[in-house]
Every structure is written in C-alpha cells, then in structure tokens.
Amino acid sequence: MKILDRILSLISVVLFVAAVISGLILLLYTATLHRVQDLSGEGAFAVGKVQSVEDAFFIFDAKKLNVSFEADGYYNDTTVKLMTKDKTIQPGDEVELYYNTRVPESAMNEETLAIYHSSLLTIVYITGGALVLMILIKCLIWLIRNGKSRSHKRTRQKEASQRKYNRYMKKDPEFWMEQYNAMKDRSEAYLVTSLKRRKRLVSLAGDKRHLYCAAYYDLMILYFGSCCDGVNACECGRESLKYPKEFKKLSDDLEAGLGYNMYYKSMVVTATLTDNREEAKELCNEVIKNSKDKEQIKVAKDLLSLMEKFPRWSEFQRNNALNYYSRTNPELDKGAYSEGCAILMTILSREGQPGYDLSEEEYVSILDDWLMLGLKQFATMRTTGYNSFLNRRYIPNEQLIFLVKKPLEVLLEFLPDCQEKRFREVFKSDLKEYEMLADVFKGCLPEYEKARKELGM
C-alpha cells in the first residue's frame, strides 16, 4: 500500500506541473493574440520576407518563420515570428501579414492566427485533463489512506470485542457453549433442537441479568427469523428488554464482533410484532435516537412512517409483512418467509382484539399467505441445511413439520365458519401446492389430509 501511495503521489505532482506549464503557455498565447487583434482602427497590412525557417517547439506539425517587413511609423524594418504548415516555404518567400501600428512587432497573418487558435484548444484540454486527473488521484489517495484507517479501526474494534467475548466466555463457559451449539443447530436447520437449547439458556442464565436478556434475544431471533412464530417472538423480545442497562452493555461490548447491536435489534423486532402502538413508537424512537446501526435506524424510521400511513394496527402489520416477501413479483420477493409468517401469525392470533377487527376477506387473505409462506419455509429449510446439497441430506421432518402444522390447524378451526365458495377455492388452491410434498407429509401431518377432506378434495 505504501508503494502504491507513493506512486500515485508522484503521478499527481507530475500532473500538477503539467497543468501549471500548460496554463502559463495558455496565458502567453492569449496575451500575444490580444496584442495583435486589438487593432482599434489602427491596423495595417504589409508584405514580409521570410528570413529563416525552423521547427516550432510546442506545435509539432508547424514551422516557425522569421519574417521582416517595413512598417509605417516608428520602424523602418521589423522582424516577427509567424507560423505555417506549408513545408515547402523557403527563405526569401513573401508572406502577407497585418499588424497594429502601435505594436508592429506583434504582426500576424491568418494562418498563424488559425494555428494559435487550434493550439490553444489542445493546451486547454491538456490543462483541464491534468487538473481533473490530479484531483481524481488525490481523491484516490485519500480513499486509500482513509480506507486503511477505517479498516484498522474496524480491526481494532473487532479485536476488542473478541477480548470482551472471551472474558464473558471465561466467566460463564457453559452458557456461551450452549449458545454456540444452538446457533450451529440452526445453521444445520435443526430448528426444534436449536429451540430446546435456547430455552435451556434461560435456566443457565440464572440470576445474571445480561445473560437472561441474551437468552431471550436468541429465542426471539429463532422464533422470528426461522420458526414463523411472531407471538412467541414478541414475548421473548419484551423479556430480552427487561433489564435494559445490563443488556445494552453486553450488546455494546459484542457489537463490533457480531456486526450488529442485539439491544437495538431486539427493539426493532419487538416494535414490529407488538400489539401496542405506543410501545412500538417508543422503541423505534429509542433506536433512532441512540443507535449507531444505520440498518436498524432505517428499519425504525420505515416502521414509524408506515404507522402514520396505516393508523389501523392490523393494516399496518399486514403491509409491513409485505416488506419481507412477495407472491406476485419475484423481483420484490426477499425470501424472508419466516419473518413474513411471524407477522401474519400475530395478526390472526389477535383477531377480534382492539386494532384487529378483521373482515372475513382480510382473514382469508392473511391465512392464504400464511399457508403458502409456511410451505415455502418448510421446503427451503428442509433442503438448505448446512452442506445439505453436497451431502444430499434432508432435515428430519420432526425438526421442521411445525412450520406447516400451525397454519393448517388454524385453517381447520376456520373452515366450519367459512362457507363462501370463493374463499374455499382459495384454500383448495393452497392445498394443491402442498401436494408436491404429500409423500413427505404422510404419517406426520394429519392436518393436511383433514383439511383436504373438509374442502372436499
């Protein structure tokens, strides 16, 4: 990096010198042209004789002529330098020129003037190009130096965070090892096993408040981001914020190593799932005011904006869920099916409560999406566990079947009251999609067959 820095600095200096030299030449040419063009009614024409011919220095395809002529007024014999591109011209040839009677030594002819103009344009390009390149290189040097500084800063922060994690690990090794194993189970898509381990973290935390909050944070993340369970995720999110001072310190200590702040992320998830508008606003404002995490701040601001747009709470949550998935536009489908399911689940589980007065059409629309997203999450998790594609390994059904079991249970509860044909057709269409995994569901998902029977399939 140091060598590259020096090379770029040297190039920048060379370009600066080139720009200065070109600028000086430009000023000189401009002054010369101004003197001869400012005739002010005192111009005169004459015929000059070429005394000598030599190559022009800056204008490579032109010749420089020394021309003498008789000027009226103060000079009997004047010599000037002209330009030509005529390579056949020789000493003794005659050249027509014009001059200002006040400054005859600045005489000019049409060809010289044209050559000066074309040369000026070239010099302008050189000057401007050199300045632009110099500025760009200076910016590149700044980015390299600043990038190195930021990189070193991030490295130092990660190292400090790792040291703090090691101290936490040394004090409570059983807790942190269990957390590691729970995360490993999740990476391999063993959701039930990971869930059991995370529940055990709560008991391992004992009376240590920071560990208690961390345990419930991990549960919240699993419920929300993998298990399609917004109700439990919301409860766990609130529990994780039970001791804000201790949880914030732990989160701040580990933020550089994790790449995010657990404390503020918990606030955002809880605000997303809560049934209390004031609680959601308070949590979002706290994130915006005190967090340094740009991503979480953006999510919090988006939530507040959406709250203003949709005063009805169920409508706000329904539209927020659409930020995680799309069933109509593949380009907008983020594939965050668990998060979308979790929000939809909270809406249906609170149906009839204040802010959740759903019409039958709204209920059907939400349940329709939940059924399909649950199926997508099940299919995705079943085949995308750690290294499962290379090993042709499928996750055991008992680890994931609850993802489709819960929405089917809600469907079975709802069907006796849902007699309108168009709504039942919606659910028939959903269960036809389930047919692709019918063999997988045999013996472990009786709700699927019950629902088909209830719909007359």
QUIQUI-V984243 format. One record per residue. N is the residue number from 1. SS is DSSP state (H for helix, E for strand, C for the rest). PSI is psi in whole degrees, 0 to 359 (* if undefined). Layout:
# QUIQUI-V984243
n = <N | N>
ss = <SS | SS>
psi = <PSI | PSI>
This chain:
# QUIQUI-V984243
n = <1 | 2 | 3 | 4 | 5 | 6 | 7 | 8 | 9 | 10 | 11 | 12 | 13 | 14 | 15 | 16 | 17 | 18 | 19 | 20 | 21 | 22 | 23 | 24 | 25 | 26 | 27 | 28 | 29 | 30 | 31 | 32 | 33 | 34 | 35 | 36 | 37 | 38 | 39 | 40 | 41 | 42 | 43 | 44 | 45 | 46 | 47 | 48 | 49 | 50 | 51 | 52 | 53 | 54 | 55 | 56 | 57 | 58 | 59 | 60 | 61 | 62 | 63 | 64 | 65 | 66 | 67 | 68 | 69 | 70 | 71 | 72 | 73 | 74 | 75 | 76 | 77 | 78 | 79 | 80 | 81 | 82 | 83 | 84 | 85 | 86 | 87 | 88 | 89 | 90 | 91 | 92 | 93 | 94 | 95 | 96 | 97 | 98 | 99 | 100 | 101 | 102 | 103 | 104 | 105 | 106 | 107 | 108 | 109 | 110 | 111 | 112 | 113 | 114 | 115 | 116 | 117 | 118 | 119 | 120 | 121 | 122 | 123 | 124 | 125 | 126 | 127 | 128 | 129 | 130 | 131 | 132 | 133 | 134 | 135 | 136 | 137 | 138 | 139 | 140 | 141 | 142 | 143 | 144 | 145 | 146 | 147 | 148 | 149 | 150 | 151 | 152 | 153 | 154 | 155 | 156 | 157 | 158 | 159 | 160 | 161 | 162 | 163 | 164 | 165 | 166 | 167 | 168 | 169 | 170 | 171 | 172 | 173 | 174 | 175 | 176 | 177 | 178 | 179 | 180 | 181 | 182 | 183 | 184 | 185 | 186 | 187 | 188 | 189 | 190 | 191 | 192 | 193 | 194 | 195 | 196 | 197 | 198 | 199 | 200 | 201 | 202 | 203 | 204 | 205 | 206 | 207 | 208 | 209 | 210 | 211 | 212 | 213 | 214 | 215 | 216 | 217 | 218 | 219 | 220 | 221 | 222 | 223 | 224 | 225 | 226 | 227 | 228 | 229 | 230 | 231 | 232 | 233 | 234 | 235 | 236 | 237 | 238 | 239 | 240 | 241 | 242 | 243 | 244 | 245 | 246 | 247 | 248 | 249 | 250 | 251 | 252 | 253 | 254 | 255 | 256 | 257 | 258 | 259 | 260 | 261 | 262 | 263 | 264 | 265 | 266 | 267 | 268 | 269 | 270 | 271 | 272 | 273 | 274 | 275 | 276 | 277 | 278 | 279 | 280 | 281 | 282 | 283 | 284 | 285 | 286 | 287 | 288 | 289 | 290 | 291 | 292 | 293 | 294 | 295 | 296 | 297 | 298 | 299 | 300 | 301 | 302 | 303 | 304 | 305 | 306 | 307 | 308 | 309 | 310 | 311 | 312 | 313 | 314 | 315 | 316 | 317 | 318 | 319 | 320 | 321 | 322 | 323 | 324 | 325 | 326 | 327 | 328 | 329 | 330 | 331 | 332 | 333 | 334 | 335 | 336 | 337 | 338 | 339 | 340 | 341 | 342 | 343 | 344 | 345 | 346 | 347 | 348 | 349 | 350 | 351 | 352 | 353 | 354 | 355 | 356 | 357 | 358 | 359 | 360 | 361 | 362 | 363 | 364 | 365 | 366 | 367 | 368 | 369 | 370 | 371 | 372 | 373 | 374 | 375 | 376 | 377 | 378 | 379 | 380 | 381 | 382 | 383 | 384 | 385 | 386 | 387 | 388 | 389 | 390 | 391 | 392 | 393 | 394 | 395 | 396 | 397 | 398 | 399 | 400 | 401 | 402 | 403 | 404 | 405 | 406 | 407 | 408 | 409 | 410 | 411 | 412 | 413 | 414 | 415 | 416 | 417 | 418 | 419 | 420 | 421 | 422 | 423 | 424 | 425 | 426 | 427 | 428 | 429 | 430 | 431 | 432 | 433 | 434 | 435 | 436 | 437 | 438 | 439 | 440 | 441 | 442 | 443 | 444 | 445 | 446 | 447 | 448 | 449 | 450 | 451 | 452 | 453 | 454 | 455 | 456 | 457>
ss = <C | H | H | H | H | H | H | H | H | H | H | H | H | H | H | H | H | H | H | H | H | H | H | H | H | H | H | H | H | H | H | H | H | H | H | H | H | C | C | C | C | C | E | E | E | E | E | E | E | E | E | E | E | E | E | C | C | C | C | C | C | C | E | E | E | E | E | E | E | C | C | C | C | C | C | C | C | E | E | E | E | E | E | E | C | C | C | C | C | C | C | C | C | E | E | E | E | E | E | E | C | C | E | E | E | E | E | E | C | H | H | H | H | H | H | H | H | H | H | H | H | H | H | H | H | H | H | H | H | H | H | H | H | H | H | H | H | H | H | H | H | H | H | H | H | H | H | H | H | H | H | H | H | H | H | H | H | H | H | H | H | H | H | H | H | H | H | H | H | H | H | C | H | H | H | H | H | H | H | H | H | H | H | H | H | H | H | C | C | C | H | H | H | H | H | H | H | H | H | H | H | H | H | H | H | C | C | C | H | H | H | H | H | H | H | H | H | H | H | H | H | H | H | H | H | C | C | C | C | H | H | H | H | H | H | H | H | H | H | H | C | C | C | H | H | H | H | H | H | H | H | H | H | H | H | H | H | H | C | C | C | H | H | H | H | H | H | H | H | H | H | H | H | C | C | C | H | H | H | H | H | H | H | H | H | H | H | H | H | H | C | C | C | H | H | H | H | H | H | H | H | H | H | H | H | H | H | H | H | C | C | C | H | H | H | H | H | H | H | H | H | C | C | C | C | C | C | C | C | H | H | H | C | C | C | C | H | H | H | H | H | H | H | H | H | H | H | H | H | C | C | C | C | C | C | C | C | C | C | H | H | H | H | H | H | H | H | H | H | H | H | H | H | H | H | H | H | H | H | H | H | H | H | C | C | C | C | H | H | H | H | C | C | C | C | C | H | H | H | C | C | H | H | H | H | H | H | H | H | H | H | H | H | H | H | C | C | C | C | C | H | H | H | H | H | H | H | H | H | H | H | H | H | H | H | H | H | H | H | H | H | C | C | C | C | H | H | H | H | H | H | H | H | H | C | C | C>
psi = <321 | 318 | 314 | 320 | 316 | 319 | 315 | 322 | 318 | 315 | 319 | 318 | 315 | 315 | 324 | 315 | 318 | 319 | 320 | 314 | 315 | 322 | 320 | 317 | 318 | 316 | 319 | 313 | 318 | 318 | 318 | 313 | 323 | 319 | 316 | 331 | 341 | 70 | 324 | 40 | 2 | 23 | 154 | 155 | 153 | 167 | 125 | 159 | 131 | 125 | 322 | 160 | 132 | 165 | 140 | 144 | 305 | 336 | 95 | 332 | 18 | 162 | 147 | 128 | 135 | 115 | 133 | 147 | 160 | 124 | 137 | 151 | 237 | 342 | 133 | 325 | 119 | 140 | 134 | 164 | 124 | 174 | 150 | 155 | 6 | 106 | 355 | 352 | 142 | 159 | 139 | 340 | 156 | 147 | 131 | 139 | 171 | 160 | 164 | 125 | 339 | 334 | 66 | 336 | 355 | 30 | 154 | 158 | 173 | 320 | 318 | 318 | 318 | 320 | 319 | 314 | 313 | 324 | 322 | 318 | 318 | 316 | 322 | 317 | 315 | 312 | 309 | 316 | 318 | 317 | 317 | 313 | 321 | 316 | 317 | 317 | 321 | 318 | 320 | 317 | 318 | 317 | 319 | 312 | 316 | 322 | 318 | 320 | 315 | 321 | 316 | 322 | 315 | 321 | 315 | 319 | 319 | 320 | 319 | 319 | 320 | 320 | 320 | 320 | 320 | 323 | 318 | 318 | 320 | 324 | 321 | 67 | 323 | 320 | 310 | 330 | 321 | 323 | 318 | 315 | 323 | 320 | 322 | 318 | 320 | 320 | 335 | 6 | 20 | 80 | 317 | 317 | 316 | 321 | 319 | 318 | 319 | 327 | 326 | 331 | 326 | 316 | 326 | 334 | 329 | 229 | 13 | 111 | 319 | 325 | 324 | 313 | 319 | 321 | 315 | 331 | 313 | 321 | 316 | 314 | 319 | 314 | 315 | 314 | 352 | 325 | 2 | 27 | 95 | 332 | 307 | 326 | 319 | 315 | 318 | 325 | 317 | 320 | 324 | 337 | 11 | 324 | 80 | 321 | 311 | 320 | 322 | 319 | 314 | 316 | 317 | 321 | 325 | 358 | 314 | 323 | 321 | 328 | 3 | 167 | 116 | 320 | 310 | 328 | 322 | 322 | 316 | 316 | 317 | 319 | 326 | 325 | 345 | 156 | 7 | 113 | 316 | 321 | 317 | 315 | 317 | 316 | 316 | 317 | 325 | 318 | 313 | 323 | 319 | 342 | 152 | 358 | 107 | 323 | 314 | 324 | 318 | 315 | 317 | 317 | 320 | 321 | 315 | 319 | 319 | 326 | 321 | 326 | 326 | 89 | 328 | 123 | 317 | 325 | 322 | 312 | 323 | 316 | 328 | 324 | 327 | 350 | 345 | 342 | 167 | 129 | 354 | 333 | 105 | 328 | 334 | 354 | 107 | 351 | 12 | 67 | 324 | 315 | 317 | 315 | 317 | 318 | 316 | 322 | 318 | 323 | 311 | 326 | 339 | 11 | 131 | 341 | 165 | 128 | 355 | 40 | 90 | 140 | 165 | 324 | 319 | 317 | 314 | 317 | 317 | 316 | 323 | 311 | 320 | 316 | 316 | 321 | 323 | 320 | 317 | 319 | 318 | 311 | 321 | 311 | 328 | 329 | 1 | 27 | 171 | 117 | 18 | 326 | 315 | 325 | 359 | 45 | 133 | 143 | 137 | 141 | 323 | 343 | 341 | 347 | 334 | 339 | 327 | 341 | 315 | 309 | 329 | 324 | 318 | 321 | 315 | 326 | 328 | 329 | 320 | 331 | 357 | 95 | 352 | 129 | 318 | 328 | 320 | 328 | 326 | 313 | 327 | 318 | 320 | 314 | 336 | 327 | 327 | 339 | 335 | 340 | 24 | 319 | 326 | 326 | 345 | 128 | 349 | 355 | 71 | 336 | 329 | 310 | 322 | 317 | 318 | 316 | 317 | 328 | 1 | 33 | *>
